[in-house]
Amino acid sequence: MESPSPEIITLDSAFWLGIGAILALLIISAFFSGSETALTAASRGKLRALADKGSRGAALALKITRDNERLIGAVLLGNNLVNILAASLATSLFTRMFGDSGVALATLVMTLLVLVFAEVMPKTYAITNPETAAQRVAPALSLIVVLFAPLVTAIRWFVRMVLHLFGVRTDPDRSVLAVREEIMGTIELGHSEGAMQKADRDRLLGALDLKDRTVEEIMLHRSEIEMIDADSSPESILNQCLESNHTRLPVFRDNPENIIGVVHAKDLLRAVHKLKGDDDISSFSVLDVAMEPYFVPETTTLDDQMREFLRRHVHFALVVDEYGALQGLITLEDILEEIVGEIADEHDIDEETPLVRDSTGNFLVDGAMTIRDLNRETGWNLPDEDANTIAGLVIHESQSIPSVGQVFSFHGFRFEVVERQDNRITRLRIRPL
């Protein structure tokens, strides 16, 4: 029996070596593709929790994802290197076997192999188990990032230089997506997809919005503040405190703008309880138990004000403008209501509902209702940059104080003035156009 020719043995050896090299390169390409998807899709919050529990892979994943540009650069560099090399080997192998037609055949075969086994399959697994995949690939990928760092840095510098020539400015320290906006977007997406109740969405977004809102937006206006006149008789002051639904009342003298203290009903009753007989009550002075008033600027953010309330161990502050004039008051409860919604107790007065929907689909809205609260209740998106209340929005848009019966259309809604007291719009009828 004749032995095989050396040419055929050499061809067979080269063929199988080429096939093995191509398969190895496809595996490496799959690793790079899956790693990119896993590390970009993995939740940093979950990785942090896993790292705190002692996962070394999670800690490495957090470390290498701090610089996303360098990570993506290293992954793309490695992925393109192996894909181009695999395509070149396949083209050479198929050309030797099939001649010039091998180029087209190699392109078709490698496209299918790369698409299925080096792109779709690893990325599907990575997106299904992002945190698990990220922990597994992080040790190897962290080494690759270090090895490719000099070349990736040079590429980044060259890219920025080219972009600069076209007038595009890049900020290497800028985060790809701010954490706060990412959280808010996730909450909105969860609600739109039915995974989160509206009340839960409102509470979470309300807490995140505290940094962007000021005390001016939610304060009780000065025209609605119940006050104690320091010159009133002790009996009338005591009766006013007993009949009031509030436990803290500002004390003024001569002019309601001149606030000289804040009295707590419990302190007042303790002082009165110590008196012996009606004759002693007549000599009682409310200023003996009044606390020093706490004033805050109207531009203070709700987040800062809540921190100040907690630091000072107080729940009550008077709001003033830049000239020191009284504008209103704010309590810790007001801020908490922006997160959890209206808080009512057994002493609160049953007030008229600020938002009522009639049988025709129109909404009867209290003019003092804030635009933010209306948007939260209805899911609308009325702007609140120029006004805090619905009445304020109508006045701003109409550039006048409308009369009862006047109708306006703006921002995609129809506004009709239903009630007005003096110069205040107290009731409106609103419906979307």
C-alpha positions as CSV (number, residue, x, y, z in Angstrom):
1,M,0.0,0.0,0.0
2,E,1.3,3.4,-1.0
3,S,1.9,6.0,1.6
4,P,0.1,9.4,1.3
5,S,2.0,12.1,-0.5
6,P,3.8,14.7,1.6
7,E,1.8,17.5,-0.2
8,I,-1.6,16.1,1.0
9,I,-0.2,15.6,4.6
10,T,1.0,19.2,4.7
11,L,-2.3,20.4,3.3
12,D,-4.3,18.4,5.9
13,S,-2.2,19.7,8.8
14,A,-2.5,23.3,7.6
15,F,-6.3,22.9,7.2
16,W,-6.9,21.5,10.7
17,L,-4.5,24.0,12.3
18,G,-6.3,26.8,10.5
19,I,-9.7,25.5,11.6
20,G,-8.5,25.2,15.2
21,A,-7.1,28.8,15.1
22,I,-10.4,30.1,13.8
23,L,-12.4,28.3,16.5
24,A,-10.1,29.6,19.2
25,L,-10.4,33.2,17.8
26,L,-14.2,32.9,17.8
27,I,-14.2,31.8,21.4
28,I,-12.0,34.8,22.3
29,S,-14.4,37.1,20.3
30,A,-17.3,35.6,22.2
31,F,-15.6,36.4,25.4
32,F,-15.0,40.0,24.5
33,S,-18.6,40.5,23.2
34,G,-20.1,38.9,26.3
35,S,-17.8,40.8,28.6
36,E,-18.8,44.1,27.1
37,T,-22.5,43.4,27.4
38,A,-22.2,42.0,30.9
39,L,-20.2,44.9,32.4
40,T,-22.4,47.6,30.8
41,A,-25.7,45.9,31.7
42,A,-24.8,44.9,35.2
43,S,-26.3,47.0,38.0
44,R,-23.6,48.8,39.9
45,G,-25.8,48.7,43.0
46,K,-26.1,44.9,42.8
47,L,-22.3,44.6,42.2
48,R,-21.7,46.8,45.2
49,A,-23.9,44.6,47.4
50,L,-22.0,41.5,46.1
51,A,-18.7,43.1,46.7
52,D,-19.7,44.0,50.3
53,K,-20.4,40.3,50.8
54,G,-16.9,39.4,49.7
55,S,-17.2,38.7,46.0
56,R,-13.8,39.5,44.4
57,G,-15.2,39.3,40.9
58,A,-17.8,42.0,41.8
59,A,-15.2,44.2,43.3
60,L,-13.0,43.9,40.1
61,A,-16.1,44.6,37.9
62,L,-16.8,47.8,39.9
63,K,-13.2,48.9,39.6
64,I,-12.9,48.4,35.8
65,T,-16.3,50.0,35.1
66,R,-15.3,53.3,36.8
67,D,-13.6,54.3,33.5
68,N,-16.1,53.1,30.9
69,E,-14.2,54.7,28.0
70,R,-11.0,52.8,28.8
71,L,-13.0,49.5,29.3
72,I,-14.9,49.8,26.1
73,G,-11.7,50.8,24.2
74,A,-9.9,47.7,25.4
75,V,-12.8,45.4,24.6
76,L,-13.4,46.8,21.1
77,L,-9.6,46.7,20.4
78,G,-9.4,43.0,21.4
79,N,-12.7,42.1,19.7
80,N,-11.7,43.7,16.4
81,L,-8.2,42.2,16.5
82,V,-9.5,38.6,16.9
83,N,-12.4,39.1,14.4
84,I,-10.1,40.5,11.7
85,L,-7.5,37.8,12.3
86,A,-10.2,35.1,12.1
87,A,-11.6,36.5,8.9
88,S,-8.1,36.7,7.4
89,L,-7.3,33.1,8.3
90,A,-10.6,31.9,6.9
91,T,-10.0,33.8,3.7
92,S,-6.6,32.3,3.3
93,L,-7.8,28.8,4.0
94,F,-10.8,28.9,1.7
95,T,-8.8,30.5,-1.1
96,R,-6.3,27.6,-1.0
97,M,-9.1,25.2,-1.1
98,F,-11.6,26.8,-3.6
99,G,-9.5,29.4,-5.5
100,D,-10.9,32.9,-6.1
101,S,-14.4,31.9,-5.1
102,G,-13.1,31.1,-1.6
103,V,-13.1,34.8,-0.7
104,A,-16.9,35.1,-1.0
105,L,-17.4,31.7,0.7
106,A,-15.1,32.7,3.6
107,T,-17.0,36.0,4.0
108,L,-20.4,34.2,4.2
109,V,-19.2,31.5,6.6
110,M,-17.4,33.8,8.9
111,T,-20.3,36.3,9.0
112,L,-22.6,33.5,10.1
113,L,-20.1,32.1,12.7
114,V,-19.3,35.5,14.2
115,L,-22.9,36.6,14.2
116,V,-24.3,33.5,15.9
117,F,-21.4,32.3,18.1
118,A,-19.4,35.4,18.8
119,E,-22.1,38.0,19.1
120,V,-25.7,36.9,19.6
121,M,-25.1,33.9,21.8
122,P,-22.6,35.4,24.3
123,K,-24.5,38.7,24.5
124,T,-27.8,36.9,25.1
125,Y,-26.3,35.0,28.0
126,A,-24.7,38.1,29.4
127,I,-27.9,40.2,29.2
128,T,-29.8,37.3,30.9
129,N,-27.3,37.0,33.8
130,P,-25.4,40.3,33.8
131,E,-24.1,40.3,37.4
132,T,-23.1,36.7,37.3
133,A,-21.3,37.1,33.9
134,A,-19.6,40.3,35.1
135,Q,-18.1,38.6,38.1
136,R,-16.8,35.7,35.9
137,V,-15.2,37.8,33.2
138,A,-13.9,40.6,35.5
139,P,-10.6,39.0,36.6
140,A,-9.4,38.2,33.0
141,L,-10.8,41.5,31.6
142,S,-9.1,43.6,34.3
143,L,-5.7,42.1,33.1
144,I,-6.6,42.8,29.5
145,V,-7.5,46.4,30.3
146,V,-4.1,46.9,31.9
147,L,-2.2,45.3,29.0
148,F,-4.1,47.3,26.4
149,A,-3.9,50.6,28.5
150,P,-1.0,52.3,26.6
151,L,-2.5,51.6,23.1
152,V,-6.1,52.5,24.3
153,T,-4.7,55.8,25.7
154,A,-3.1,56.6,22.4
155,I,-6.3,55.8,20.5
156,R,-8.3,58.0,22.9
157,W,-5.9,60.9,22.4
158,F,-6.0,60.5,18.6
159,V,-9.8,60.3,18.6
160,R,-10.2,63.5,20.7
161,M,-7.7,65.3,18.5
162,V,-9.7,64.4,15.4
163,L,-13.0,65.4,17.0
164,H,-11.4,68.6,18.1
165,L,-10.6,69.4,14.5
166,F,-14.3,69.1,13.7
167,G,-15.3,71.4,16.7
168,V,-16.5,68.5,19.0
169,R,-15.4,69.0,22.6
170,T,-15.1,66.0,24.9
171,D,-15.0,65.9,28.7
172,P,-13.0,62.8,29.8
173,D,-14.3,63.2,33.4
174,R,-17.9,63.5,32.5
175,S,-20.1,60.5,33.6
176,V,-21.9,58.8,30.7
177,L,-25.2,59.0,32.7
178,A,-25.8,60.8,35.9
179,V,-26.8,58.4,38.7
180,R,-29.8,60.5,39.7
181,E,-31.2,60.7,36.2
182,E,-30.6,57.0,35.7
183,I,-32.6,56.2,38.9
184,M,-35.5,58.5,37.9
185,G,-35.6,57.0,34.4
186,T,-35.7,53.5,35.8
187,I,-38.6,54.5,38.1
188,E,-40.6,56.0,35.3
189,L,-39.9,53.0,33.1
190,G,-41.0,50.6,35.8
191,H,-44.2,52.5,36.3
192,S,-44.9,52.7,32.5
193,E,-44.4,49.0,32.2
194,G,-46.7,48.2,35.1
195,A,-44.0,47.0,37.5
196,M,-44.5,49.8,39.9
197,Q,-47.6,51.4,41.4
198,K,-48.2,55.1,40.9
199,A,-48.1,55.8,44.6
200,D,-44.7,54.1,44.9
201,R,-43.4,56.1,41.9
202,D,-44.7,59.3,43.4
203,R,-43.0,58.7,46.7
204,L,-39.6,57.8,45.1
205,L,-39.6,60.7,42.7
206,G,-40.8,63.0,45.4
207,A,-37.7,62.1,47.5
208,L,-35.4,62.6,44.6
209,D,-37.0,66.0,43.7
210,L,-36.3,67.6,47.1
211,K,-32.9,69.0,45.8
212,D,-34.7,70.8,43.0
213,R,-37.5,72.4,44.9
214,T,-37.5,75.4,47.3
215,V,-39.6,76.2,50.4
216,E,-41.3,79.0,48.5
217,E,-43.1,76.3,46.3
218,I,-44.8,74.5,49.2
219,M,-45.0,77.0,52.1
220,L,-48.2,78.2,53.6
221,H,-48.8,81.7,52.4
222,R,-48.8,84.5,55.0
223,S,-52.4,85.3,54.2
224,E,-53.4,81.9,55.6
225,I,-51.2,81.9,58.7
226,E,-53.0,81.8,62.1
227,M,-51.2,84.1,64.5
228,I,-51.4,85.2,68.1
229,D,-51.4,88.9,69.1
230,A,-49.0,89.3,72.0
231,D,-51.1,92.2,73.3
232,S,-54.3,90.1,73.6
233,S,-55.5,89.1,77.0
234,P,-54.2,85.8,78.4
235,E,-57.8,84.4,78.4
236,S,-58.3,85.1,74.6
237,I,-54.8,83.7,73.8
238,L,-55.6,80.5,75.8
239,N,-58.9,80.1,74.0
240,Q,-57.3,80.7,70.6
241,C,-54.7,78.0,71.3
242,L,-57.4,75.5,72.5
243,E,-59.6,76.1,69.5
244,S,-56.8,76.0,66.9
245,N,-56.0,72.9,64.9
246,H,-52.3,73.8,65.1
247,T,-49.9,73.1,67.9
248,R,-47.4,75.9,67.0
249,L,-48.6,79.5,66.4
250,P,-46.5,82.6,65.6
251,V,-46.7,85.5,68.0
252,F,-46.7,89.1,66.7
253,R,-46.8,92.5,68.1
254,D,-48.3,95.7,66.5
255,N,-48.0,94.3,63.0
256,P,-48.4,90.7,61.7
257,E,-45.1,91.2,59.9
258,N,-43.4,91.7,63.3
259,I,-43.0,88.1,64.5
260,I,-41.5,88.0,67.9
261,G,-41.9,84.4,68.9
262,V,-43.5,81.0,68.3
263,V,-45.6,79.4,71.1
264,H,-46.2,75.7,71.4
265,A,-49.6,74.7,72.8
266,K,-48.0,72.2,75.1
267,D,-45.7,74.8,76.6
268,L,-48.6,77.2,77.0
269,L,-50.8,74.7,78.8
270,R,-48.0,73.6,81.1
271,A,-47.5,77.3,82.1
272,V,-51.2,77.8,82.7
273,H,-51.5,74.6,84.7
274,K,-48.9,75.9,87.1
275,L,-51.0,79.0,87.9
276,K,-53.2,78.9,90.9
277,G,-56.6,80.6,90.4
278,D,-58.0,82.9,87.8
279,D,-56.3,86.0,89.3
280,D,-52.9,84.6,88.3
281,I,-53.9,83.9,84.7
282,S,-54.5,87.6,84.2
283,S,-50.8,88.3,84.9
284,F,-49.6,85.6,82.5
285,S,-47.5,86.7,79.5
286,V,-47.4,84.5,76.4
287,L,-43.9,85.7,75.7
288,D,-42.7,83.9,78.8
289,V,-43.2,80.5,77.0
290,A,-42.7,81.6,73.4
291,M,-39.7,80.3,71.6
292,E,-37.4,82.4,69.4
293,P,-38.7,82.4,65.8
294,Y,-36.7,80.6,63.2
295,F,-36.5,82.3,59.9
296,V,-35.4,80.8,56.6
297,P,-34.9,82.3,53.1
298,E,-37.6,81.4,50.5
299,T,-34.9,80.1,48.1
300,T,-33.8,77.3,50.5
301,T,-34.1,73.9,48.9
302,L,-36.4,71.3,50.5
303,D,-33.5,68.9,51.0
304,D,-31.4,71.5,52.9
305,Q,-34.4,72.6,54.9
306,M,-35.3,69.1,56.0
307,R,-31.6,68.6,57.1
308,E,-31.8,71.8,59.1
309,F,-35.0,70.8,60.8
310,L,-33.4,67.5,61.8
311,R,-30.2,69.2,63.0
312,R,-32.0,71.9,65.0
313,H,-34.6,69.5,66.3
314,V,-37.4,71.9,65.3
315,H,-40.4,71.4,62.9
316,F,-41.5,74.9,62.2
317,A,-39.9,77.8,60.3
318,L,-41.0,81.2,59.0
319,V,-40.1,82.0,55.4
320,V,-38.8,85.5,54.4
321,D,-37.8,87.0,51.1
322,E,-34.6,88.8,50.3
323,Y,-35.8,92.0,52.0
324,G,-36.7,90.1,55.2
325,A,-40.4,90.4,54.7
326,L,-42.6,87.5,55.9
327,Q,-43.8,85.3,53.0
328,G,-45.2,82.3,54.8
329,L,-44.3,79.3,57.0
330,I,-43.1,75.8,56.4
331,T,-43.1,72.7,58.6
332,L,-41.3,69.4,58.5
333,E,-44.7,67.8,57.8
334,D,-45.0,69.9,54.6
335,I,-41.7,68.5,53.3
336,L,-42.7,64.9,54.2
337,E,-46.0,65.3,52.4
338,E,-44.0,66.0,49.2
339,I,-42.8,62.4,49.5
340,V,-45.6,60.4,51.1
341,G,-48.6,62.5,50.1
342,E,-51.1,64.3,52.3
343,I,-50.8,63.5,56.0
344,A,-54.0,64.0,58.0
345,D,-54.8,63.5,61.7
346,E,-57.9,63.6,63.8
347,H,-57.6,67.3,64.4
348,D,-57.3,68.3,60.7
349,I,-60.2,70.2,59.2
350,D,-62.1,68.4,56.5
351,E,-61.4,70.8,53.6
352,E,-63.0,70.7,50.1
353,T,-61.2,68.3,47.8
354,P,-58.9,70.4,45.6
355,L,-59.4,68.2,42.6
356,V,-62.8,66.8,41.4
357,R,-63.7,65.3,38.1
358,D,-67.2,65.8,36.9
359,S,-69.3,63.6,34.6
360,T,-68.2,65.5,31.4
361,G,-64.6,64.7,32.0
362,N,-63.6,68.2,33.2
363,F,-61.6,68.8,36.3
364,L,-62.6,71.3,39.0
365,V,-59.4,72.5,40.6
366,D,-58.7,74.7,43.5
367,G,-56.7,77.7,42.4
368,A,-54.3,77.3,45.2
369,M,-53.4,73.7,44.2
370,T,-49.8,73.4,43.2
371,I,-49.0,72.5,39.6
372,R,-46.8,69.7,40.8
373,D,-49.6,68.1,42.8
374,L,-52.0,68.4,39.9
375,N,-49.4,66.7,37.6
376,R,-48.9,63.9,40.1
377,E,-52.7,63.3,40.5
378,T,-53.5,63.4,36.8
379,G,-50.3,62.4,35.0
380,W,-50.2,65.7,33.2
381,N,-47.1,67.7,32.4
382,L,-48.0,71.3,33.0
383,P,-44.9,73.5,33.4
384,D,-44.1,74.8,36.9
385,E,-41.1,77.0,36.1
386,D,-43.0,80.3,36.1
387,A,-45.7,79.6,38.7
388,N,-46.3,77.3,41.7
389,T,-50.1,77.1,41.6
390,I,-52.7,76.6,39.0
391,A,-54.1,80.1,39.5
392,G,-50.6,81.5,39.2
393,L,-50.1,79.7,35.9
394,V,-53.3,81.1,34.5
395,I,-52.4,84.6,35.6
396,H,-48.9,84.3,34.2
397,E,-50.1,83.0,30.8
398,S,-52.9,85.5,30.5
399,Q,-50.8,88.4,31.9
400,S,-53.9,89.6,33.8
401,I,-56.2,88.7,36.6
402,P,-59.1,87.0,34.8
403,S,-62.7,87.4,35.5
404,V,-65.2,84.6,36.2
405,G,-66.2,82.9,33.0
406,Q,-63.1,83.8,31.0
407,V,-61.6,80.9,29.1
408,F,-57.9,80.3,28.0
409,S,-56.2,77.6,26.1
410,F,-52.5,77.0,26.5
411,H,-50.1,74.0,27.0
412,G,-52.7,71.7,25.4
413,F,-55.4,72.4,28.0
414,R,-58.5,74.6,28.3
415,F,-58.8,76.7,31.5
416,E,-62.0,78.3,32.6
417,V,-62.2,80.6,35.6
418,V,-65.1,79.4,37.8
419,E,-64.7,81.4,41.1
420,R,-62.7,84.4,42.1
421,Q,-62.4,86.2,45.4
422,D,-61.0,89.7,45.3
423,N,-57.8,89.3,43.2
424,R,-57.5,85.6,43.8
425,I,-58.6,82.8,41.5
426,T,-60.1,80.2,43.8
427,R,-61.6,77.7,41.3
428,L,-60.9,76.6,37.8
429,R,-62.4,74.1,35.3
430,I,-59.7,72.3,33.3
431,R,-59.8,69.7,30.6
432,P,-57.2,68.5,28.0
433,L,-57.7,69.7,24.5
